[in-house]
Amino acid sequence: SILEPDLSLADDLAVDSMELLEVALSLEDAFDVAVPQRRLDGVRTCGQLVDLVLSLVTRRAATHGTPALRPVFGPARDPWSGCCYAA
């Protein structure tokens, strides 16, 4: 299934604060960024989490003069399968 931007992490996906912290730690490792707790505290939806990580990756890239993101997969031809992008 596809994670929609407006899905609530707590209500729709039953993610508690400890699980969100584990997700943040995984994202830090995967994208080589630091996720500040104060910014993580404001995250309520999947879209907010993606926006947070994108902003951190973009800031890191600007600081280090490297590309922020590169498309790995384009939009899927089958509209039911979604699309994917990676750092």
N, CA, C and O atoms as a CHARMM CRD file, in Angstrom:
* protein
*
  348
    1    1 SER  N      0.83400  -1.18300   0.00000 PROA 1      0.00000
    2    1 SER  CA     0.00000   0.00000   0.00000 PROA 1      0.00000
    3    1 SER  C      0.88100   1.24800   0.00000 PROA 1      0.00000
    4    1 SER  O      2.07100   1.18400   0.30700 PROA 1      0.00000
    5    2 ILE  N      0.28800   2.35800  -0.34200 PROA 2      0.00000
    6    2 ILE  CA     1.00100   3.62400  -0.47200 PROA 2      0.00000
    7    2 ILE  C      0.75100   4.47400   0.75600 PROA 2      0.00000
    8    2 ILE  O     -0.38300   4.57400   1.22400 PROA 2      0.00000
    9    3 LEU  N      1.79000   5.08100   1.27800 PROA 3      0.00000
   10    3 LEU  CA     1.65600   6.00200   2.39800 PROA 3      0.00000
   11    3 LEU  C      1.31300   7.37600   1.84400 PROA 3      0.00000
   12    3 LEU  O      2.12000   7.98100   1.13800 PROA 3      0.00000
   13    4 GLU  N      0.14700   7.86100   2.15400 PROA 4      0.00000
   14    4 GLU  CA    -0.30300   9.16800   1.69600 PROA 4      0.00000
   15    4 GLU  C      0.24400  10.25300   2.61500 PROA 4      0.00000
   16    4 GLU  O      0.44300  10.00300   3.80400 PROA 4      0.00000
   17    5 PRO  N      0.49300  11.45600   2.09200 PROA 5      0.00000
   18    5 PRO  CA     1.06400  12.53100   2.90400 PROA 5      0.00000
   19    5 PRO  C      0.23000  12.90900   4.12200 PROA 5      0.00000
   20    5 PRO  O      0.78000  13.32000   5.14400 PROA 5      0.00000
   21    6 ASP  N     -1.08500  12.77500   4.02300 PROA 6      0.00000
   22    6 ASP  CA    -1.92800  13.21400   5.13200 PROA 6      0.00000
   23    6 ASP  C     -2.22200  12.12000   6.16200 PROA 6      0.00000
   24    6 ASP  O     -2.99100  12.34500   7.09600 PROA 6      0.00000
   25    7 LEU  N     -1.62300  10.95000   6.00200 PROA 7      0.00000
   26    7 LEU  CA    -1.81300   9.89000   6.99700 PROA 7      0.00000
   27    7 LEU  C     -1.18600  10.30600   8.32300 PROA 7      0.00000
   28    7 LEU  O     -0.03100  10.72900   8.37700 PROA 7      0.00000
   29    8 SER  N     -1.96000  10.17900   9.37600 PROA 8      0.00000
   30    8 SER  CA    -1.46700  10.48300  10.71400 PROA 8      0.00000
   31    8 SER  C     -0.57000   9.34600  11.19100 PROA 8      0.00000
   32    8 SER  O     -0.96400   8.18000  11.16300 PROA 8      0.00000
   33    9 LEU  N      0.63000   9.69400  11.62600 PROA 9      0.00000
   34    9 LEU  CA     1.53500   8.66400  12.12200 PROA 9      0.00000
   35    9 LEU  C      0.94300   7.97000  13.34700 PROA 9      0.00000
   36    9 LEU  O      1.01500   6.74600  13.46200 PROA 9      0.00000
   37   10 ALA  N      0.36300   8.73900  14.25400 PROA 10     0.00000
   38   10 ALA  CA    -0.18700   8.16500  15.48300 PROA 10     0.00000
   39   10 ALA  C     -1.54300   7.50800  15.24800 PROA 10     0.00000
   40   10 ALA  O     -1.74700   6.35700  15.63400 PROA 10     0.00000
   41   11 ASP  N     -2.46100   8.22000  14.62500 PROA 11     0.00000
   42   11 ASP  CA    -3.83700   7.72300  14.50400 PROA 11     0.00000
   43   11 ASP  C     -4.01000   6.65800  13.42700 PROA 11     0.00000
   44   11 ASP  O     -4.66100   5.64000  13.65900 PROA 11     0.00000
   45   12 ASP  N     -3.43400   6.88600  12.26000 PROA 12     0.00000
   46   12 ASP  CA    -3.62700   5.94800  11.14500 PROA 12     0.00000
   47   12 ASP  C     -2.63100   4.79400  11.15100 PROA 12     0.00000
   48   12 ASP  O     -2.96700   3.67500  10.76500 PROA 12     0.00000
   49   13 LEU  N     -1.40400   5.06900  11.59200 PROA 13     0.00000
   50   13 LEU  CA    -0.35500   4.04600  11.54100 PROA 13     0.00000
   51   13 LEU  C      0.05500   3.52500  12.92000 PROA 13     0.00000
   52   13 LEU  O      0.89700   2.63400  13.02100 PROA 13     0.00000
   53   14 ALA  N     -0.53100   4.07200  13.96700 PROA 14     0.00000
   54   14 ALA  CA    -0.25700   3.64400  15.34400 PROA 14     0.00000
   55   14 ALA  C      1.22700   3.72400  15.70700 PROA 14     0.00000
   56   14 ALA  O      1.75200   2.85200  16.40000 PROA 14     0.00000
   57   15 VAL  N      1.89900   4.78000  15.23200 PROA 15     0.00000
   58   15 VAL  CA     3.30600   5.00700  15.55900 PROA 15     0.00000
   59   15 VAL  C      3.35500   5.78600  16.86900 PROA 15     0.00000
   60   15 VAL  O      2.79200   6.87600  16.96900 PROA 15     0.00000
   61   16 ASP  N      4.02900   5.22700  17.87300 PROA 16     0.00000
   62   16 ASP  CA     4.16600   5.95800  19.13600 PROA 16     0.00000
   63   16 ASP  C      5.47100   6.75100  19.12100 PROA 16     0.00000
   64   16 ASP  O      6.23800   6.67700  18.16000 PROA 16     0.00000
   65   17 SER  N      5.71800   7.50800  20.18400 PROA 17     0.00000
   66   17 SER  CA     6.88200   8.39600  20.21200 PROA 17     0.00000
   67   17 SER  C      8.20200   7.63800  20.12200 PROA 17     0.00000
   68   17 SER  O      9.14800   8.12400  19.50300 PROA 17     0.00000
   69   18 MET  N      8.28000   6.46100  20.72700 PROA 18     0.00000
   70   18 MET  CA     9.51900   5.67700  20.64900 PROA 18     0.00000
   71   18 MET  C      9.74700   5.15600  19.23400 PROA 18     0.00000
   72   18 MET  O     10.87800   5.14200  18.74800 PROA 18     0.00000
   73   19 GLU  N      8.68500   4.73300  18.58100 PROA 19     0.00000
   74   19 GLU  CA     8.80900   4.25000  17.20000 PROA 19     0.00000
   75   19 GLU  C      9.19000   5.39800  16.26200 PROA 19     0.00000
   76   19 GLU  O      9.97300   5.20700  15.33200 PROA 19     0.00000
   77   20 LEU  N      8.63400   6.58900  16.50800 PROA 20     0.00000
   78   20 LEU  CA     8.99400   7.74200  15.68700 PROA 20     0.00000
   79   20 LEU  C     10.46900   8.08200  15.86500 PROA 20     0.00000
   80   20 LEU  O     11.14700   8.45700  14.90800 PROA 20     0.00000
   81   21 LEU  N     10.95500   7.95000  17.07800 PROA 21     0.00000
   82   21 LEU  CA    12.37200   8.18100  17.33500 PROA 21     0.00000
   83   21 LEU  C     13.22600   7.15700  16.57900 PROA 21     0.00000
   84   21 LEU  O     14.25900   7.51300  16.01300 PROA 21     0.00000
   85   22 GLU  N     12.80300   5.90000  16.56700 PROA 22     0.00000
   86   22 GLU  CA    13.52500   4.86900  15.81600 PROA 22     0.00000
   87   22 GLU  C     13.51800   5.17700  14.31800 PROA 22     0.00000
   88   22 GLU  O     14.52600   4.98900  13.63700 PROA 22     0.00000
   89   23 VAL  N     12.38600   5.64700  13.81500 PROA 23     0.00000
   90   23 VAL  CA    12.30200   6.04000  12.40200 PROA 23     0.00000
   91   23 VAL  C     13.27500   7.18800  12.13900 PROA 23     0.00000
   92   23 VAL  O     13.99800   7.17900  11.14300 PROA 23     0.00000
   93   24 ALA  N     13.29100   8.16800  13.02900 PROA 24     0.00000
   94   24 ALA  CA    14.19100   9.31000  12.86400 PROA 24     0.00000
   95   24 ALA  C     15.64900   8.87100  12.84900 PROA 24     0.00000
   96   24 ALA  O     16.43700   9.36700  12.04400 PROA 24     0.00000
   97   25 LEU  N     16.01100   7.95100  13.72700 PROA 25     0.00000
   98   25 LEU  CA    17.39000   7.45300  13.75500 PROA 25     0.00000
   99   25 LEU  C     17.74900   6.73700  12.45700 PROA 25     0.00000
  100   25 LEU  O     18.86300   6.87400  11.95100 PROA 25     0.00000
  101   26 SER  N     16.80600   5.98100  11.92600 PROA 26     0.00000
  102   26 SER  CA    17.03600   5.29800  10.64900 PROA 26     0.00000
  103   26 SER  C     17.19100   6.30300   9.51700 PROA 26     0.00000
  104   26 SER  O     18.03800   6.13700   8.63900 PROA 26     0.00000
  105   27 LEU  N     16.36800   7.34800   9.54200 PROA 27     0.00000
  106   27 LEU  CA    16.46300   8.38900   8.51000 PROA 27     0.00000
  107   27 LEU  C     17.78100   9.14500   8.62100 PROA 27     0.00000
  108   27 LEU  O     18.37300   9.51100   7.60600 PROA 27     0.00000
  109   28 GLU  N     18.24400   9.38100   9.84400 PROA 28     0.00000
  110   28 GLU  CA    19.53800  10.03300  10.02900 PROA 28     0.00000
  111   28 GLU  C     20.64600   9.21100   9.38400 PROA 28     0.00000
  112   28 GLU  O     21.50800   9.75700   8.69500 PROA 28     0.00000
  113   29 ASP  N     20.62300   7.91500   9.60400 PROA 29     0.00000
  114   29 ASP  CA    21.63500   7.03300   9.01000 PROA 29     0.00000
  115   29 ASP  C     21.51000   6.98500   7.49100 PROA 29     0.00000
  116   29 ASP  O     22.51200   7.05900   6.77900 PROA 29     0.00000
  117   30 ALA  N     20.29300   6.86300   7.00300 PROA 30     0.00000
  118   30 ALA  CA    20.07500   6.70700   5.56500 PROA 30     0.00000
  119   30 ALA  C     20.42400   7.96500   4.78400 PROA 30     0.00000
  120   30 ALA  O     20.94300   7.87700   3.67100 PROA 30     0.00000
  121   31 PHE  N     20.14200   9.15000   5.35900 PROA 31     0.00000
  122   31 PHE  CA    20.31400  10.40100   4.62100 PROA 31     0.00000
  123   31 PHE  C     21.44900  11.26400   5.14200 PROA 31     0.00000
  124   31 PHE  O     21.65200  12.37800   4.65900 PROA 31     0.00000
  125   32 ASP  N     22.19200  10.76400   6.12400 PROA 32     0.00000
  126   32 ASP  CA    23.33200  11.49000   6.68600 PROA 32     0.00000
  127   32 ASP  C     22.94200  12.88900   7.15500 PROA 32     0.00000
  128   32 ASP  O     23.58400  13.87900   6.80600 PROA 32     0.00000
  129   33 VAL  N     21.88000  12.94800   7.95100 PROA 33     0.00000
  130   33 VAL  CA    21.40900  14.20100   8.52800 PROA 33     0.00000
  131   33 VAL  C     21.16600  13.99200  10.01600 PROA 33     0.00000
  132   33 VAL  O     21.09200  12.85800  10.49000 PROA 33     0.00000
  133   34 ALA  N     21.04300  15.07900  10.73700 PROA 34     0.00000
  134   34 ALA  CA    20.64500  15.03000  12.14700 PROA 34     0.00000
  135   34 ALA  C     19.22600  15.57100  12.24500 PROA 34     0.00000
  136   34 ALA  O     18.94400  16.67300  11.77500 PROA 34     0.00000
  137   35 VAL  N     18.34400  14.80400  12.84700 PROA 35     0.00000
  138   35 VAL  CA    16.94900  15.22000  13.01000 PROA 35     0.00000
  139   35 VAL  C     16.79500  15.76400  14.43100 PROA 35     0.00000
  140   35 VAL  O     16.79200  14.99600  15.39300 PROA 35     0.00000
  141   36 PRO  N     16.66600  17.08900  14.56300 PROA 36     0.00000
  142   36 PRO  CA    16.52900  17.66800  15.90100 PROA 36     0.00000
  143   36 PRO  C     15.21800  17.23200  16.56000 PROA 36     0.00000
  144   36 PRO  O     14.17200  17.20300  15.91200 PROA 36     0.00000
  145   37 GLN  N     15.27900  16.90000  17.83100 PROA 37     0.00000
  146   37 GLN  CA    14.09400  16.45600  18.56100 PROA 37     0.00000
  147   37 GLN  C     12.98400  17.50200  18.52200 PROA 37     0.00000
  148   37 GLN  O     11.80900  17.15600  18.40100 PROA 37     0.00000
  149   38 ARG  N     13.35000  18.77900  18.62500 PROA 38     0.00000
  150   38 ARG  CA    12.32900  19.83000  18.63300 PROA 38     0.00000
  151   38 ARG  C     11.56300  19.87700  17.31600 PROA 38     0.00000
  152   38 ARG  O     10.38000  20.21600  17.30100 PROA 38     0.00000
  153   39 ARG  N     12.21800  19.54400  16.22300 PROA 39     0.00000
  154   39 ARG  CA    11.52700  19.51000  14.92100 PROA 39     0.00000
  155   39 ARG  C     10.73200  18.22300  14.77700 PROA 39     0.00000
  156   39 ARG  O      9.65600  18.23000  14.17800 PROA 39     0.00000
  157   40 LEU  N     11.23500  17.13100  15.30900 PROA 40     0.00000
  158   40 LEU  CA    10.53100  15.85600  15.25800 PROA 40     0.00000
  159   40 LEU  C      9.24500  15.92300  16.07900 PROA 40     0.00000
  160   40 LEU  O      8.25100  15.28700  15.73000 PROA 40     0.00000
  161   41 ASP  N      9.26300  16.68300  17.15500 PROA 41     0.00000
  162   41 ASP  CA     8.08300  16.81600  18.01200 PROA 41     0.00000
  163   41 ASP  C      6.88400  17.39900  17.27000 PROA 41     0.00000
  164   41 ASP  O      5.74100  17.13500  17.64500 PROA 41     0.00000
  165   42 GLY  N      7.12400  18.17400  16.23800 PROA 42     0.00000
  166   42 GLY  CA     6.04000  18.78700  15.47900 PROA 42     0.00000
  167   42 GLY  C      5.50000  17.92800  14.35300 PROA 42     0.00000
  168   42 GLY  O      4.53100  18.31100  13.69800 PROA 42     0.00000
  169   43 VAL  N      6.10300  16.78100  14.11600 PROA 43     0.00000
  170   43 VAL  CA     5.70300  15.90700  13.01400 PROA 43     0.00000
  171   43 VAL  C      4.48700  15.08200  13.42000 PROA 43     0.00000
  172   43 VAL  O      4.51200  14.36200  14.41800 PROA 43     0.00000
  173   44 ARG  N      3.42000  15.19800  12.62600 PROA 44     0.00000
  174   44 ARG  CA     2.19100  14.45100  12.89700 PROA 44     0.00000
  175   44 ARG  C      1.78900  13.53800  11.74200 PROA 44     0.00000
  176   44 ARG  O      1.08200  12.55200  11.95200 PROA 44     0.00000
  177   45 THR  N      2.23100  13.85700  10.52200 PROA 45     0.00000
  178   45 THR  CA     1.80400  13.09600   9.34400 PROA 45     0.00000
  179   45 THR  C      3.00400  12.58600   8.55500 PROA 45     0.00000
  180   45 THR  O      4.13700  13.02500   8.75500 PROA 45     0.00000
  181   46 CYS  N      2.72800  11.66000   7.66300 PROA 46     0.00000
  182   46 CYS  CA     3.78600  11.14800   6.77400 PROA 46     0.00000
  183   46 CYS  C      4.37100  12.28000   5.94200 PROA 46     0.00000
  184   46 CYS  O      5.58600  12.35400   5.75800 PROA 46     0.00000
  185   47 GLY  N      3.51700  13.15600   5.44300 PROA 47     0.00000
  186   47 GLY  CA     3.97400  14.28000   4.62900 PROA 47     0.00000
  187   47 GLY  C      4.88300  15.21700   5.39600 PROA 47     0.00000
  188   47 GLY  O      5.87600  15.70200   4.85300 PROA 47     0.00000
  189   48 GLN  N      4.55500  15.47700   6.65700 PROA 48     0.00000
  190   48 GLN  CA     5.41000  16.33500   7.48300 PROA 48     0.00000
  191   48 GLN  C      6.76700  15.68500   7.71900 PROA 48     0.00000
  192   48 GLN  O      7.78900  16.37000   7.74600 PROA 48     0.00000
  193   49 LEU  N      6.78000  14.38200   7.88900 PROA 49     0.00000
  194   49 LEU  CA     8.05100  13.68000   8.08100 PROA 49     0.00000
  195   49 LEU  C      8.91000  13.76400   6.82200 PROA 49     0.00000
  196   49 LEU  O     10.11300  14.01100   6.89800 PROA 49     0.00000
  197   50 VAL  N      8.29100  13.55900   5.68000 PROA 50     0.00000
  198   50 VAL  CA     9.02200  13.66800   4.40500 PROA 50     0.00000
  199   50 VAL  C      9.53700  15.09600   4.22500 PROA 50     0.00000
  200   50 VAL  O     10.69500  15.29300   3.85500 PROA 50     0.00000
  201   51 ASP  N      8.69000  16.09000   4.48300 PROA 51     0.00000
  202   51 ASP  CA     9.11100  17.48600   4.34300 PROA 51     0.00000
  203   51 ASP  C     10.28100  17.80900   5.25900 PROA 51     0.00000
  204   51 ASP  O     11.21200  18.50800   4.86000 PROA 51     0.00000
  205   52 LEU  N     10.23600  17.30300   6.48400 PROA 52     0.00000
  206   52 LEU  CA    11.32700  17.53700   7.42500 PROA 52     0.00000
  207   52 LEU  C     12.63100  16.96100   6.90100 PROA 52     0.00000
  208   52 LEU  O     13.65700  17.64100   6.89100 PROA 52     0.00000
  209   53 VAL  N     12.59300  15.72000   6.46900 PROA 53     0.00000
  210   53 VAL  CA    13.81600  15.07300   5.97200 PROA 53     0.00000
  211   53 VAL  C     14.32600  15.77900   4.71600 PROA 53     0.00000
  212   53 VAL  O     15.53000  15.99100   4.57000 PROA 53     0.00000
  213   54 LEU  N     13.42000  16.14100   3.81200 PROA 54     0.00000
  214   54 LEU  CA    13.84600  16.86100   2.59600 PROA 54     0.00000
  215   54 LEU  C     14.51100  18.18700   2.94600 PROA 54     0.00000
  216   54 LEU  O     15.51400  18.55900   2.33600 PROA 54     0.00000
  217   55 SER  N     13.95600  18.90400   3.92800 PROA 55     0.00000
  218   55 SER  CA    14.56200  20.18100   4.30300 PROA 55     0.00000
  219   55 SER  C     15.95500  19.96900   4.90400 PROA 55     0.00000
  220   55 SER  O     16.87300  20.74700   4.64300 PROA 55     0.00000
  221   56 LEU  N     16.10400  18.92600   5.69800 PROA 56     0.00000
  222   56 LEU  CA    17.41200  18.64200   6.29400 PROA 56     0.00000
  223   56 LEU  C     18.42800  18.20700   5.24700 PROA 56     0.00000
  224   56 LEU  O     19.58800  18.61800   5.29500 PROA 56     0.00000
  225   57 VAL  N     18.00000  17.38400   4.30900 PROA 57     0.00000
  226   57 VAL  CA    18.89200  16.93400   3.23900 PROA 57     0.00000
  227   57 VAL  C     19.28100  18.10800   2.34100 PROA 57     0.00000
  228   57 VAL  O     20.43400  18.22300   1.92700 PROA 57     0.00000
  229   58 THR  N     18.31500  18.97700   2.04400 PROA 58     0.00000
  230   58 THR  CA    18.59200  20.14500   1.20400 PROA 58     0.00000
  231   58 THR  C     19.56800  21.08600   1.89600 PROA 58     0.00000
  232   58 THR  O     20.48400  21.61300   1.26600 PROA 58     0.00000
  233   59 ARG  N     19.36600  21.29500   3.20100 PROA 59     0.00000
  234   59 ARG  CA    20.27500  22.16700   3.95100 PROA 59     0.00000
  235   59 ARG  C     21.68000  21.58100   3.98300 PROA 59     0.00000
  236   59 ARG  O     22.66400  22.29800   3.79900 PROA 59     0.00000
  237   60 ARG  N     21.77100  20.25800   4.22200 PROA 60     0.00000
  238   60 ARG  CA    23.08500  19.61100   4.24700 PROA 60     0.00000
  239   60 ARG  C     23.77400  19.74300   2.89400 PROA 60     0.00000
  240   60 ARG  O     24.97400  20.00600   2.82700 PROA 60     0.00000
  241   61 ALA  N     23.01900  19.56100   1.82500 PROA 61     0.00000
  242   61 ALA  CA    23.58800  19.65600   0.48300 PROA 61     0.00000
  243   61 ALA  C     24.08500  21.06500   0.19400 PROA 61     0.00000
  244   61 ALA  O     25.15500  21.24000  -0.39000 PROA 61     0.00000
  245   62 ALA  N     23.32100  22.06500   0.59700 PROA 62     0.00000
  246   62 ALA  CA    23.73700  23.45000   0.37500 PROA 62     0.00000
  247   62 ALA  C     24.99500  23.78700   1.16100 PROA 62     0.00000
  248   62 ALA  O     25.86300  24.51600   0.68100 PROA 62     0.00000
  249   63 THR  N     25.08600  23.25200   2.36500 PROA 63     0.00000
  250   63 THR  CA    26.25600  23.49200   3.20500 PROA 63     0.00000
  251   63 THR  C     27.49800  22.82300   2.64400 PROA 63     0.00000
  252   63 THR  O     28.59400  23.38000   2.71500 PROA 63     0.00000
  253   64 HSD  N     27.33000  21.62700   2.08500 PROA 64     0.00000
  254   64 HSD  CA    28.47300  20.86300   1.57700 PROA 64     0.00000
  255   64 HSD  C     28.66800  20.99000   0.07400 PROA 64     0.00000
  256   64 HSD  O     29.62300  20.43700  -0.47200 PROA 64     0.00000
  257   65 GLY  N     27.77700  21.71000  -0.60500 PROA 65     0.00000
  258   65 GLY  CA    27.90900  21.89800  -2.04600 PROA 65     0.00000
  259   65 GLY  C     27.68500  20.62600  -2.84700 PROA 65     0.00000
  260   65 GLY  O     28.30200  20.43800  -3.89500 PROA 65     0.00000
  261   66 THR  N     26.81600  19.75600  -2.36900 PROA 66     0.00000
  262   66 THR  CA    26.51600  18.51200  -3.06900 PROA 66     0.00000
  263   66 THR  C     25.05100  18.48700  -3.47900 PROA 66     0.00000
  264   66 THR  O     24.23800  19.20300  -2.89300 PROA 66     0.00000
  265   67 PRO  N     24.69600  17.67400  -4.47700 PROA 67     0.00000
  266   67 PRO  CA    23.28300  17.57200  -4.86000 PROA 67     0.00000
  267   67 PRO  C     22.45400  17.03700  -3.70600 PROA 67     0.00000
  268   67 PRO  O     22.89400  16.14300  -2.98200 PROA 67     0.00000
  269   68 ALA  N     21.24500  17.58500  -3.53000 PROA 68     0.00000
  270   68 ALA  CA    20.38300  17.16600  -2.43200 PROA 68     0.00000
  271   68 ALA  C     19.74800  15.81400  -2.70900 PROA 68     0.00000
  272   68 ALA  O     19.84300  14.90500  -1.88400 PROA 68     0.00000
  273   69 LEU  N     19.11500  15.67400  -3.83800 PROA 69     0.00000
  274   69 LEU  CA    18.42500  14.43600  -4.17900 PROA 69     0.00000
  275   69 LEU  C     18.61000  14.13700  -5.64500 PROA 69     0.00000
  276   69 LEU  O     18.82700  15.03200  -6.46200 PROA 69     0.00000
  277   70 ARG  N     18.52000  12.87300  -5.96000 PROA 70     0.00000
  278   70 ARG  CA    18.55200  12.47400  -7.35600 PROA 70     0.00000
  279   70 ARG  C     17.42400  11.46900  -7.56800 PROA 70     0.00000
  280   70 ARG  O     17.22600  10.57600  -6.74400 PROA 70     0.00000
  281   71 PRO  N     16.68600  11.60900  -8.66600 PROA 71     0.00000
  282   71 PRO  CA    15.62000  10.63500  -8.90000 PROA 71     0.00000
  283   71 PRO  C     16.20300   9.26100  -9.18900 PROA 71     0.00000
  284   71 PRO  O     17.12700   9.13100  -9.99100 PROA 71     0.00000
  285   72 VAL  N     15.67400   8.25800  -8.55000 PROA 72     0.00000
  286   72 VAL  CA    16.10800   6.89100  -8.78400 PROA 72     0.00000
  287   72 VAL  C     15.09000   6.18900  -9.67100 PROA 72     0.00000
  288   72 VAL  O     15.45400   5.44000 -10.57800 PROA 72     0.00000
  289   73 PHE  N     13.84400   6.43100  -9.40800 PROA 73     0.00000
  290   73 PHE  CA    12.76400   5.88100 -10.21400 PROA 73     0.00000
  291   73 PHE  C     11.84900   7.03300 -10.58400 PROA 73     0.00000
  292   73 PHE  O     11.56400   7.89600  -9.75300 PROA 73     0.00000
  293   74 GLY  N     11.38800   7.05100 -11.82700 PROA 74     0.00000
  294   74 GLY  CA    10.42400   8.06400 -12.22600 PROA 74     0.00000
  295   74 GLY  C      9.03000   7.62500 -11.83700 PROA 74     0.00000
  296   74 GLY  O      8.84100   6.54500 -11.27700 PROA 74     0.00000
  297   75 PRO  N      8.05700   8.46400 -12.13500 PROA 75     0.00000
  298   75 PRO  CA     6.68000   8.07800 -11.84900 PROA 75     0.00000
  299   75 PRO  C      6.32900   6.75200 -12.52800 PROA 75     0.00000
  300   75 PRO  O      6.70900   6.50700 -13.67300 PROA 75     0.00000
  301   76 ALA  N      5.62300   5.93400 -11.82800 PROA 76     0.00000
  302   76 ALA  CA     5.25300   4.62000 -12.35600 PROA 76     0.00000
  303   76 ALA  C      4.25600   4.76800 -13.49100 PROA 76     0.00000
  304   76 ALA  O      3.43400   5.68400 -13.48500 PROA 76     0.00000
  305   77 ARG  N      4.32300   3.87800 -14.45500 PROA 77     0.00000
  306   77 ARG  CA     3.36300   3.89600 -15.55800 PROA 77     0.00000
  307   77 ARG  C      1.99300   3.45400 -15.08400 PROA 77     0.00000
  308   77 ARG  O      0.97000   3.91700 -15.58800 PROA 77     0.00000
  309   78 ASP  N      1.98000   2.56400 -14.12300 PROA 78     0.00000
  310   78 ASP  CA     0.73000   2.08900 -13.55200 PROA 78     0.00000
  311   78 ASP  C      0.34000   3.04900 -12.42600 PROA 78     0.00000
  312   78 ASP  O      1.04200   3.10800 -11.41600 PROA 78     0.00000
  313   79 PRO  N     -0.75800   3.80300 -12.56500 PROA 79     0.00000
  314   79 PRO  CA    -1.08900   4.81500 -11.56700 PROA 79     0.00000
  315   79 PRO  C     -1.36400   4.23100 -10.18700 PROA 79     0.00000
  316   79 PRO  O     -1.36300   4.97600  -9.20600 PROA 79     0.00000
  317   80 TRP  N     -1.59600   2.94100 -10.07700 PROA 80     0.00000
  318   80 TRP  CA    -1.89600   2.32000  -8.79200 PROA 80     0.00000
  319   80 TRP  C     -0.63300   1.95200  -8.02500 PROA 80     0.00000
  320   80 TRP  O     -0.71300   1.62400  -6.84100 PROA 80     0.00000
  321   81 SER  N      0.52100   1.99700  -8.66300 PROA 81     0.00000
  322   81 SER  CA     1.73100   1.55800  -7.97400 PROA 81     0.00000
  323   81 SER  C      2.56100   2.72800  -7.41700 PROA 81     0.00000
  324   81 SER  O      3.56700   2.48700  -6.75000 PROA 81     0.00000
  325   82 GLY  N      2.17300   3.97300  -7.66900 PROA 82     0.00000
  326   82 GLY  CA     2.87900   5.11900  -7.10100 PROA 82     0.00000
  327   82 GLY  C      4.20100   5.36900  -7.78400 PROA 82     0.00000
  328   82 GLY  O      4.44100   4.88100  -8.88800 PROA 82     0.00000
  329   83 CYS  N      5.06300   6.13200  -7.12900 PROA 83     0.00000
  330   83 CYS  CA     6.39300   6.42500  -7.66100 PROA 83     0.00000
  331   83 CYS  C      7.37400   6.52400  -6.51100 PROA 83     0.00000
  332   83 CYS  O      6.97500   6.65300  -5.35400 PROA 83     0.00000
  333   84 CYS  N      8.64400   6.46300  -6.82600 PROA 84     0.00000
  334   84 CYS  CA     9.65400   6.45000  -5.77400 PROA 84     0.00000
  335   84 CYS  C     10.80500   7.38400  -6.13100 PROA 84     0.00000
  336   84 CYS  O     11.19200   7.50200  -7.29400 PROA 84     0.00000
  337   85 TYR  N     11.34300   8.04300  -5.11000 PROA 85     0.00000
  338   85 TYR  CA    12.54000   8.85200  -5.26000 PROA 85     0.00000
  339   85 TYR  C     13.43500   8.56000  -4.07400 PROA 85     0.00000
  340   85 TYR  O     12.95200   8.17600  -3.00900 PROA 85     0.00000
  341   86 ALA  N     14.72300   8.73500  -4.24600 PROA 86     0.00000
  342   86 ALA  CA    15.66400   8.45300  -3.16300 PROA 86     0.00000
  343   86 ALA  C     16.72000   9.54300  -3.10200 PROA 86     0.00000
  344   86 ALA  O     16.84700  10.36100  -4.01300 PROA 86     0.00000
  345   87 ALA  N     17.45800   9.53900  -2.03500 PROA 87     0.00000
  346   87 ALA  CA    18.54700  10.51800  -1.86200 PROA 87     0.00000
  347   87 ALA  C     19.77800  10.01900  -2.56900 PROA 87     0.00000
  348   87 ALA  O     20.81200  10.68600  -2.55100 PROA 87     0.00000
